[in-house]
Amino acid sequence: MDGMRFPVETLGLGRRGLAGEPLVYHCNFYNYWLQKTVLLVDGLGMEEVIQDAAAASVYACLKGLGVTDFAQAEALFSALGFGLIDLSSVSADGGMVTTSVSHYGQCLDAAAGAPFAKPQSRFDAGYAAGAGAWAHGRPSSGFRAAIQACMSVGADQGRISLVGRAASECMTTYGMGNSGRVHRAPETWAAISQERVDEAVHGLGLTGNEEGLIPRFGVMLTQHFAHFYNRLSYEFLRRMSHTGMRMAGEHLLIDAGYRCAFHTFGGIFNSAEWDALMKPLVYSREAGAHALASIVSTLGWGHWRLVEISDRRAILRLYDDYESLGFQSMYGTASRPVAFLAAGGLGGLMNLLYLGDILDKPDLDSGYFERVFEHPDAFNVHQTKSIAMGDDYSEIVADR
Amino acid sequence: MSLDRVLSVDEVVCLALRISMASLNQIFPGNLGRLKLLRVVLKLGMPELKHMNPNQSLDPMLERRIRQALNEVEQG
């Protein structure tokens, strides 16, 4: 129902958008590790960035949809896989928002592996603030949101208070932003067309269920705002630029992508959908890599094309990857490649295939993760080209 | 700890007080350990940790700070 109410467009080169806002699928593992990483350094103000990025994203999306009633904002929250939110008590001055189901409040613990010391539902708070602000004609940062209770730290429901504030500056999104110069990615695997893979994956109806969640491939998916992810990643690095720790920050963003790949890609390889669509076409690890790249190309991440693949080395080219386009749209030309999620993704893919024998469908438990991660011959990844730097495509090399 | 060399004052104090003097490699073993070290670097705001000899015994005060930060980054 909600999928019909919010029709997500598939644009060229694997981009997906709703009401002028780019969307990407990501799992609870990535959502956890990204948030954990950007909050590691005290004093960067990243808590506010998380909430403001969420508020700006939902505000722009609701504005693009042309809806002003809370029922639509609540339905969108559910359709995108964030859970169940009740905005009905919010007046022009503020009020209390509740979440009876929350991706951020309830689904990150599988990735954390340890109890939470702090609430995890900053995105929910930003969403509530942005939706409330749009509905009441305020600027996107016109409400200050405070988490009063969060299920991640034991509450039976999430509670977020909103208080009106005079906002001097508002974060804005970049809409669909720039696109790359290449209009068609080369075909590097002839076994199945990208169009057919698009049709099969989008035909799965990956939108929120009756609880507003998207449990699929052994993970909890969200169909999330690309602006949100990009703002978190690049604002984190920008604020780290004079600390001498930026490179460490980049490594950890790549690690977040690695963990995302490991669990989501691993879950896709192990799924019934893989068996139905891809298994008959995959007779080697190399074919498995091409097949997975074609599935990734349906997730809103841009088109992934492997132009070289062997047990020692892979070259991945990314066409219209959401990270590079988002960076360019927000900050202009980059001095360094910025496709951290994709870099970690390629590393995860190669290690799954060549070290973890993922095509044999192993159990994706923590022991398996550690065994593959600690392998002495694991793949390293290097970014060699970037759309954000002016190249026609972004490129990542994995080798060992 | 080998006793075939002259011990530093710190090492003598640590031996007397039965305080372990671990290296970064001992606290952060393996690939996962290296990533935990990066998280501790960010948590403590100490980029210089990345450039230390990973096999050198740590100053006990520094080791305590590192272990405390490690506990924090290992929480959810």
Contacts between the chains, C-beta under 8 A, distances in Angstrom:
chain1	res1	chain2	res2	distance
A	37	B	39	7.8
A	40	B	39	5.9
A	40	B	42	4.1
A	40	B	43	5.5
A	40	B	73	7.1
A	41	B	42	5.1
A	41	B	43	7.4
A	41	B	45	6.7
A	42	B	45	7.7
A	108	B	76	7.6
A	109	B	76	6.7
A	112	B	76	3.6
A	113	B	76	7.4
A	114	B	74	6.2
A	114	B	75	5.5
A	114	B	76	4.6
A	115	B	75	7.0
A	115	B	76	5.5
A	116	B	75	7.3
A	116	B	76	3.8
A	117	B	72	7.9
A	117	B	75	4.8
A	117	B	76	6.7
A	120	B	76	7.9
A	152	B	76	7.7
A	243	B	45	6.9
A	243	B	47	6.9
A	244	B	47	3.8
A	245	B	41	6.2
A	245	B	42	5.7
A	245	B	45	7.3
A	245	B	47	4.8
A	248	B	38	4.6
A	248	B	41	5.2
A	248	B	42	6.0
A	248	B	47	7.0
A	248	B	50	6.7
A	249	B	42	6.8
A	251	B	35	7.4
A	251	B	38	5.6
A	252	B	35	7.1
A	252	B	38	5.7
A	252	B	39	6.7
A	252	B	42	7.3
A	255	B	35	5.4
A	370	B	32	6.7
A	373	B	31	5.5
A	373	B	32	5.8
A	374	B	30	4.9
A	374	B	31	5.4
A	374	B	32	6.5
A	378	B	31	6.6
